[in-house]
Amino acid sequence: MTYSVATVTTYDLGIETDPVSSAYLVGETAELSCKVALPENNTDTVSVSWAKQSYWSGGETDVPDDMTFFNGTSGISTLTLNSVSMSDVAKYLCRATYHVDGKTFSKDSLKAKLFVREISEKRKKYRLRLCVDTTA
């Protein structure tokens, strides 16, 4: 009788720190970040991408690579949205794609909500006065 033994390999890979929901004012720079586990073997690789999910349609679109940065040493990926507007309001997720032992698989983070709010003209004037008035 012949027996075969299957070898099971487990990987402790995925998202270590999820992005955090945040609120910004129109025109500010928004940053979301996540941390991914790095493969132990130098021949294995990980790439990180970001996706935006619309509140209204539920559809998901990839965020352009020029808006993201991935540090392959620390495992931290940052999404930067310069001069946010109301069109940036959405849920964002970080996706780690691993190429390990000839296999490819992806892990998604929890979704972080990005809120953007406008300031009325009245509040802009008040805010400016608070910044400039130093006679008090």
N, C-alpha and C positions, 0 to 999 in steps of 0.2 A: 504494500500500500504506500502511495506517495502523498506527502503533505506539502502544501505550499504555504508559505508565511508571507503575509502582506505587511509591508512597512508603512506606518502612518506617520506622516510628518505634520507637525502643527507649527503654525506661525503666529507669533504674538505681534501682529502688525495691525495698523489702523490709526484712527484718530485718537491722540492722547488728550488734547485740549480743544474743545469746540469753540467756534467763534461766539461772541457775546452780543446780544441785541443791544442796539445803541440808538440815540437820538441826536440829530444835528440840525443846525439852522441852515437855511438856503445859503449857498455860497461857501460854506465851510468845507474842509477836507475831512472825509470820513475814512477811517481805517478799521478793517476787521482782520483778525488773525486767527490762525489755528496752528496746532502742533501735531505733526504726524510721527509715528514710530519709524525709525530708520532700520533698514535691513542690516543684519550683522555681517553678512557675507558681502565683500566688495564687488563680486560679480553680479549681485542682485541690485536692482534699481527701483527708485520710486520717483514718480512725477506728481505734481499737485496742480489741480486746476480748480477754478471757482465757477459756480453756476448761480444764476439769478432766477428766482421764481416769482412771477407776477402774482400779486394779491387778487387781481381782478380776473385774469384768464386762467391762472393756475399753470400756464405754460412755463417751461424752463428753457433758458438760453445760456450758452456759455459766455463767460466774461472774457474779453480779449486779454491775451497774455501780457500786453504792455501795461496792464493795470495791476499786475500781480508780481510778487517777488517771492522766491523760495530759497531759503538758506539750507543747502544740503548738509551742512555740518550740524546745525542745531535742530533741524526738522521743522522750523517755523516758516509758515507761509503767510504773507500779508497781502491783502487786497486794498488798494488805495483808490478812492473816488475823489478826484479833485473837483472843487466847486459843485457840491451836490445840489440837485434840483428835485422837484417833486417827482420827476420821472425815475429817480433812483430808489424811491420807496418800494421795497420788495423784501423777500426772504432770500438770504444768500447761504450757500453751503460750500464747504471745502471738500474736494474729492481727491483722495490719494489713490493712485494707480500703481500697483506693484508688479514687477516682473521678477519672479522668484522661481528658481529651479525650472525654467522653461515654461512656467505658467504665468498668466496674467489675471489679476483680479483687482477690484476696486472696493474702497470703503468710503462711505459718505459720512460727513459730520452731521450733527443736528443743525437745523436751520436757524440762522440768526436773523432777527427782524431789524431792518434799517428804517428808522422813522426820520422824516425831514419835515420841518415846520417853517413857516414864513413868519417874519416879523412885520407888523403893521408900520406904516410911516410914523405914527404917533410913538410907538415903542422905539423905533430907530432914533428919533430925536432925543428921547429920554435917555436911552443907552449912551448916545454920544455925549450928552451933557454930563452924565455920571463919569465918563472917561476923561473929560476935559476940565471940569470944574474942580480946582484944587484949593480954593480959597476957604473952604469950610474949617 
